[in-house]
Amino acid sequence: MSQTDGSQEMLFRSMQCFSDDGKLDVAELENILEIATRDGEVTEDEKRVLKNIFYNLTSADLNPALWKRVEELIVELQLDDAS
């Protein structure tokens, strides 16, 4: 893991988001994504964190706006190819 890798910070932030109201919204996802992209690169560890976040979303979380953004990120960051 590089010094600029934000995976641990992303994980901590996602736990805060879910503990707040039990759900994740688009603004919270964008905040987590901002951590991953602030150094101009999304590492494999950061991709794993995003995939874990997506994996833990429930149907109650996935309103149309969030679902659309998740789908965009899966394609954009090639998360279906990430380990």
C-alpha atoms as one frame of an Amber mdcrd trajectory, in Angstrom:
protein
   0.000   0.000   0.000   1.419   3.367  -0.974   1.547   6.425   1.246  -1.191
   8.055  -0.825  -3.519   5.051  -0.693  -6.740   6.105   1.001  -8.291   2.664
   1.431  -8.264   2.734   5.237  -9.703   6.241   5.299 -12.364   5.157   2.788
 -13.268   2.187   4.960 -13.521   4.375   8.060 -15.654   6.930   6.202 -17.992
   4.234   4.869 -18.491   2.897   8.400 -19.399   6.421   9.519 -21.909   6.740
   6.673 -23.616   3.445   7.443 -23.627   4.048  11.192 -25.199   7.485  10.699
 -28.548   6.277   9.349 -27.865   2.719   8.224 -27.781   3.700   4.567 -25.441
   5.139   1.976 -26.528   7.935  -0.307 -24.959   9.388  -3.453 -23.343  12.325
  -1.623 -21.715   9.965   0.877 -20.504   7.715  -1.938 -19.026  10.732  -3.716
 -17.233  11.696  -0.503 -15.720   8.209  -0.268 -14.790   8.325  -3.954 -13.110
  11.697  -3.434 -10.763  10.048  -0.939  -9.834   7.432  -3.548  -9.263   9.916
  -6.352  -7.541  12.789  -4.581  -4.093  11.556  -5.626  -5.188  11.067  -9.244
  -5.146   7.272  -9.074  -7.456   4.625  -7.654  -5.351   1.801  -6.238  -6.337
  -1.853  -6.153  -6.890  -1.577  -2.383  -9.199   1.403  -2.901 -11.078  -0.577
  -5.569 -11.486  -3.457  -3.115 -12.977  -1.085  -0.544 -15.439   0.254  -3.117
 -16.387  -3.263  -4.169 -16.977  -4.220  -0.523 -19.146  -1.143  -0.027 -21.175
  -2.027  -3.111 -21.460  -5.649  -2.002 -22.949  -4.555   1.320 -25.611  -2.287
  -0.156 -29.152  -3.527   0.286 -32.204  -2.941  -1.850 -33.240  -0.292   0.692
 -30.007   1.606  -0.070 -30.240   1.351  -3.830 -32.509   4.162  -4.865 -32.333
   4.943  -8.602 -29.700   7.688  -8.228 -27.382   5.552  -6.113 -27.854   2.509
  -8.350 -26.975   4.608 -11.420 -23.816   5.967  -9.767 -22.721   2.511  -8.601
 -23.146   1.161 -12.133 -21.138   4.095 -13.545 -18.298   3.489 -11.094 -18.199
  -0.242 -11.784 -17.616   0.509 -15.458 -15.418   3.599 -15.003 -13.080   1.985
 -12.481 -13.346  -1.497 -13.981 -14.430  -2.872 -10.625 -15.707  -6.057 -12.199
 -12.046  -6.747 -13.119 -10.493  -5.700  -9.777  -9.292  -8.397  -7.405
